[in-house]
Amino acid sequence: MPNEAKMHSIRSKTASLKEAAELFGRCPDDKKRARIAVMRETAQDIVRLLSEVESELPAA
């Protein structure tokens, strides 16, 4: 995946994570653990993509 596509994916996932965090307080208590799991998975995807982008940078 080219950097541009990865950066688009990072932007999309961070927007989704932000929205999920904003809606968390209105989430029914019985669904909060599931929402946290989805948020954690999204955050891990962001970290993975950032690591990939970083590894593609030229050595300093």
Secondary structure, 3 states (H helix, E strand, C coil): CCHHHHHHHHHHHHHHHHHHHHHHHHCCHHHHHHHHHHHHHHHHHHHHHHHHHHHCCCCC
